[in-house]
Amino acid sequence: MLISGVGSQAVVNQEPSVFITPGGAITLSCSLSTGAITTSNYPSWYQQKPGSAPQMLIYETNKRPSGIPARFSGSISSNDAALTITGVQVEDDAVYYCAVYTGSSDALYTVIQRGGELR
């Protein structure tokens, strides 16, 4: 599935749901059709659980807000933004969003990948 950002020609790929068992590790990626994602795009990651507002996990590529566990980490890998979750827990079952600044007046906010449905 491809989703266009509002006011932008950039397109981000959305990957299918991921199934992972508790205790494992997973990396979600965020790719931009208009080119490589760099630290200048200030990628950030959000987690949303049903009935709740999105919670910021990562901002400015790899910084964690206060209270976010160290098992959530952000990076740039192979021209994509990446969110790695280590020691996955059942409560990590959620939808994950990536936000990427495209250099215009608009930020591109899209669903990148649904988080692991832990079974």
KALIN-V421499 format. One record per pair of residues at least 24 apart in sequence whose ideal C-beta (glycine too) atoms are under 8 Angstrom apart, sorted by the first residue. I is the first residue (numbers start at 1). J is the second residue. Records with the same first field share a line. If there is no record, write none. Layout:
I=J, J
This chain:
3=110, 111
5=102, 106, 107, 108, 109, 110
6=106, 108, 109
7=104, 105, 106
8=102, 104, 106, 108
9=34
10=34, 100, 102, 108
12=98, 100, 108, 110, 112
13=112
14=110, 111, 112, 113
15=112, 113
16=113, 114
17=114, 116, 117
18=113, 114, 115, 116, 117
19=116, 117, 118, 119
20=88, 116, 118
21=88, 118, 119
22=88, 89, 90, 118
23=87, 88
24=88
25=84, 85, 86, 87, 88
26=84, 85, 88, 115, 116
27=77, 82, 83, 84, 85
28=82, 83, 84, 85, 96, 98, 112, 113, 115
29=77, 80, 81, 82, 83, 112, 113
30=80, 81, 82, 83, 98, 100, 112
31=79, 80
32=80, 100, 102, 108
34=102
35=79
36=79, 80
37=76, 79, 80, 81, 100
38=76
39=76
40=101, 103
41=81, 100, 101, 102, 103
42=100, 101
43=74, 76, 81, 98, 99, 100
44=74, 98, 99
45=72, 74, 81, 83, 96, 97, 98, 99
46=96, 97, 98, 99
47=92, 94, 95, 96, 97, 115
48=94, 95, 96, 97
49=93, 94, 95
54=97
57=83, 96
58=83
85=115, 116
88=116, 118
89=118
90=118
92=116, 118
93=117, 118
